[in-house]
Amino acid sequence: MSINLKSDPIQKSFIQYLLPALSGMVIKSIFIMGDAWFVGKGVGPEGLGAISLTIPAFSIFSALAMMVGIGGAALMSIEFGKGNLKVGQTLFSQSMLATAIITTVAVVACLIWLDEIIALMGASGYMAQLAHDYLNVMLKFFVLYALAWVMSCFVRNDTNPKLAMYAMSAGAVTNLVLDYFFVLKFGWGMKGAAYATAIAQGVIALILLTHFAKQKGQLRLSLEGLGLDRVGQILKIGVPTFFIEITSALTILLFNYVLLSQFGESHIIAYGLTANVGVFALFVIVGINQACQPIISFNYGASKTERVYSTLKLGLVTSIGSGLLFLSIIWFTAQDVARFYLGLRVNC
């Protein structure tokens, strides 16, 4: 079913974007929690603690990808709303180039100072080694991770949200299947979990590339408009998202440091479980945001202000309702979730 962002009823466009976005983000959150489950079973509770230590690294690279992807895709939708297809193509090309440059520099820096970064988290001994094993592999694939994330933003805004959902679903299944073999069957531990996640990102990127191969939208994979002259505009739109995400990363980093230095590894393990479960609720809210963003950007570019405000109102109501629902569910099922992951007796 085609999506007409200029004339379709807001509720219809919202649902057309919401269902694929929610499905994709929920599936992604499930495979992140599944990843943690396999690590907990194959490596032990210390593995869950090590995963918690690596969350800030993921958050930092996600922040970089979101800064460029959301900024660039939003501007592209605005230009498409104005009918400026060539400018939209330029924004896509420059967003991909900027992402590759920024994340490559960040990866090289992290690999050089990896031990110091882990020590800064307050980790030592066996848990520090587990975190090192995981990050030493994953960091080498973070450029691909960021590029796939940015590509998904543009594919979604190029009126193909279902493909982004299919890519995320295929990546999730790949990750869980490989986790089973790499972590449980082959006994590769944290490195196995990292390789499973890395290969899954490759699968996601390959599926997203079919959008351009089949010419499903307006965007093309080309060198047209390649350069950096519009990167400033892209970052101006994306920087607020970057700071929101980076604040989350720094908060988790601070929690990890305080828990390790003041209480011990058992508290990190518990916090790691909490963080992974929290990802589920967070990703649902992100999915709602992803459903609103292309509709708002396109109609802003088309000077249809009333449609912009209607979409914003619908997104806020849906987000608040979802947050209250998750709060209620976790309130009553927290002990069961802890037992599932840790296999421990949990008392009130």
N, C-alpha and C positions, 0 to 999 in steps of 0.2 A: 504494500500500500504506500503510495507516494505521500510526502509530507509537504504541505504548502504553508510555510510559516507566516505568510502575509495575510492569508484569507481564511484558513481553517479556524474553527472555534478554538479558543485557548484551551479548554478542557480536553479537546480531542488531541491537539498537538502535545499537550502535557503528558497525556497517557501514552501517546506514541513514543515519546522519549523516556517516560518514567519506567515503563515495564522492562525495556531492554537494559536501561541503566541500573535499575534495582536488581534485576536478575544477575547482571554481570558483577555488580559490587558484592551482592550476597554470596555468589559463588566464589568470588575472590576471597572474601572473609572466611568462608568455610574451608577453603584450601589452606589459608594461613593457620587457622585453628587445627586443621588436620595435620599440617606440617609439624606444629607443636606437639600434637598427640603422638606422632611417630617418633619424634625426638625424645619425648618423655618415656616411651616404651623401649626404644632402642638404645638410648644413651643413659636415661635415668633422670631423676629430678634435677640434677645438676645441669643437664642439657637444656631444660626449660629455663633455668636461671641464666645460662649463657645466651639463649635466644633473647631474653629480656635485655641483656647488655647490648645486643646488636640492633635493637629497635631504633635507637637514636640515629644510627648510620643510615638505616632505611629511610627514616623520616627526613634526614638532611637531603638525600638524593631525591626523595619524593618532592620535597620543597622546591628544589631546583627545577625538576621536571614540571611541577605545577605552575611555577612562576612563568616559565616560557610557554608551556602548553596552553594554560588557561588564558594568559595574556594574548598570545598569538591567535588562538582560535576565536576568542571573543572579538578581536579586531577584524579577523577574517569575516566573521558573521556580519559585523557592522558594514563592512565594505560590500559584501554580497547583498545586503539589504539595500544598499545604495545603487547596486547594479555594477559595481567596480570589480569584475571578476579577475582582471589582471593583477590588481593590487592584492586581492585575497590570495592568489597564487604566490605572489612575492612574499607575503607574510608567512606562508607555510614553508617555503624554501629557506627563508632566513631563520625561522624558528628551529628547524631541524639542524641547521649549521651551528647556531648559537648553542643549542643543547649539547651537540657533540663536543664543541670546544670547552664549554664550562665544565661538563662532567668529566672529560678527560683530564683536565687540570686537577680537579678534585680527587679523582681516583689515584693519580700519580702521587699526590701529596699524602693521601691516606695510606697508601702502600709503603711509602718511605718511612712514615712515622706511626706505623700500625701498633707496635709494641707500646709506644709512649701513649697513644690514644687509649688503649685498653687499660694501661696503668692509671691514666687520668680518671677512668671510670671507677677506680677503687678496687678493681678485680686483681686477684692473685691466685697462684697455685693452679689447681686442676680446672677451676671455672675459667680462669684467664686463658688457659690453653685451649679449652673448648671454644671460647669466643674467637680466639686467634685462628683456629682451624676453619671456622665458619666464614669469617670475614676475609681471610686470605684467599679463599676461592671466590666468594660473592663479589668482592670489590672489582675483580677483573671483568665482571659482567654487568656492572652498574651502568656503564655507558649504554649498553643495549637496553637495559631496564628503563632508563630515562627516555631513550629515543622511542621505544614502544609506547610509553605512557603519553608522550607528546603526540605521537602519530594517532593514538586512540582519540585524543581530544579533537583533532582536526577531522578525522573520519566521522566521528559522532556529529560534529557541527556541519559536516558536508552532507547532511540528511541521510546518514547511514548508521543510525545507532544500533541496529540489530547486529551488524557485523562486529562492532566493538564487544557486544555481549557474547557472540559466538567465539570470538578470539579469547576472551576472558575465561569462558567455560572450558574450551579446549586446553588452555594453559593450566587451569585448575586440575582437570582430570589427569593431564600429563604429570603434573607435580606429585599428585597423590600416588599414582601408579609407580613412579620412579622412587618416591619415598619408601614405598613398601619393599622394593627390591634393593635399593642402595643402602637404606638404614637397617631394615630388619633382616633381609635375606643375605646380603653381602657383608653386613657389619661394618660399613664405611663410616658410621657415626656422623659427626657434625659435617664432615666434608661431603658425605653422601647426600645429606639434606641440602647443602649448598648447591651441589651439582644438579640435583633434581629441580630446585628453584630456578637455577640459571637456564637449564634446557627449556623449562616451561616458558620463560620469557622469550626465548627464540621462537617457540611455537606461536606465541601471541603475535610477535612481529611479522612472521611469515603470513599468517592469516590476514592481518591488517593490510598487508601489501596487495592482496587480491582486490581491494577497493580500487586501487590505481590501475592494476592490470586489466580489470573488467570495465574501467571507466564508469563507475557507478554514480559519480558526482561531478562537480566542477573541477576538483583538484587533479593535478597530474604530477607524477614523479619526473621532474625535469630540473635543469639548471637555470631556468628562467627566473630572473629576479634575485639570483644568488648574490649574497653580500651581507653586509652588517648595518646598512644605513637606517633600517627600520627597527633595529634591535632595541634602541632606546625607547621607542613607543611601546614595544612589546613588554619590556621590563616595567615600564611605568604602570601598565595595567596589572601586571602579574605580581609586582612586589608586595602588595598587601597580603595576597594569598601566601607568598613565601614567608612573610613574618609570622602569620598565623601558624603555619606548619612548623617553622623553625622554633617557635616558642614551645610547641608541644614536645619537640625533640629535646630541647634544653631542660624542660620540666622533668621528663623521664630520666634524662642523664643525672639530674640533681637527686631525684628519688633513688636511683640506683646507687649513687655515691653514698648518700646518707644511710641507706639500708645496709650496705656492705660494711661501712666503717663503724656504724653504731650498733648494729644488731647481728649481722652475719648472713651467710648464704641462704639459710632457710627462708628468710624474709624476701630475698631476691627471687627465689623460686615461686613464692606465693604471689609476689607482685608481677612476675612474668606471666603467670596464669591470668591474673586480673587484666593485664594489658592486652593479652591475646583475645580474651572474651570481649573486652571493650571495643576491639577492632570491628566486631560484627555490627554493633550499633552505630559506630562512627561511619562505616562504609555505607550503611543505609542512608544516612543523612547526606553523605557525599553524592550518592546516586540521585537523590532528590535535587541537589544542587546542579548536577550534570543535566538533569531533565529541564531545569529552568533556564540555564545559561544560554543555549543557542536560541531559544525563543525570544528571550529578553534582548540579546545582542542584535539579532536580525531585525526585530521590530523597532529597536532604537535607531538603527541605521536607516530604516524605512520611515522614520518620524511618526510612528504609531504609538504614541505615549500611553494611551489608554490600555493597549494590549500589554505593554511593559508592566504597568502597575497591577493589572489583573493576574499576570503570571507570578509576580512577586508575592502577592497576597496568597495565591494558591500554594506556592512553595512553602511559605512560612507556616500556614495552617497544617500542611502535611508533615513538615519537619517536627513541629511541636507535638503533634499527636503521636508520631512515631517515637519520639523521645520519652514521652510519658508511658507508652506501652512497654518499651524496653525496661524502663525503671521498675515497673510493676512485675514483669516476668523475672528479672534477676533477683528482686526482693524475695521472691518465694522459691527460687530454684538454685540459689547460690551453693548450697551444700552438695546438691546432686552434681552440679557442674564440676566442683572441686574433686569429688570422688571419681568422676569419669576420667579426668586427666591424670590424677595422681594415684588413684587406687588406694586412697588412705581413708581412715575413719575420721570424719570431720564432725566436731562437736560445736554446738552454739557457744 
